[in-house]
Amino acid sequence: MRIFSKSKLLALRQCPKRLWLEVHRPDLLEYSTGTDVRLQIGLQVGEIARRIYDREGDGVLIDVQADGFDCAFERTAALLGTCQPIFEAGYLAGGALTFIDILLPEQKGAELAWHMIEVKSSTSVKDYHHDDLAGYPLPAYFLDF
């Protein structure tokens, strides 16, 4: 089974052919210098966000690149029982996966609730940011790519 991720959703929304190429011909993928710079800026913005939302330094950063998907999902599940902020929390359900930039715990009486925060390195909200936050109904033919 193939996994459908947020990045694949955004590729689909930008251009269905882009999604097809990313899935079936990833060898054709080329990043421009501008894309590399934006990725580096995004990493720096993520670090700043972690310092802002975790002033005490109690949070846990899940590193999917180092640990792999399965470990990221397991660590996320285990951490949901704690009161620690979680950064890059991973979740997989029904063939779709996502990584949440920031999960902040909040005790509500006897219950533990979580606030999800999406971090962007942008000066304004763009239309595609909404897709980054919410699901989008997909045509059935895209679900089996």
Sequence and secondary structure as in RCSB ss.txt:
>XXXX:A:sequence
MRIFSKSKLLALRQCPKRLWLEVHRPDLLEYSTGTDVRLQIGLQVGEIARRIYDREGDGVLIDVQADGFDCAFER
TAALLGTCQPIFEAGYLAGGALTFIDILLPEQKGAELAWHMIEVKSSTSVKDYHHDDLAGYPLPAYFLDF
>XXXX:A:secstr
   EEHHHHHHHHH HHHHHHHHH GGG    HHHHHHHHHHHHHHHHHHHHH TTS  EE  HHHH HHHHHHH
HHHHTTSSS EEEEEEEETTEEEEEEEEEEEEETTEEEEEEE     SS  HHHHHHHS     HHHH  
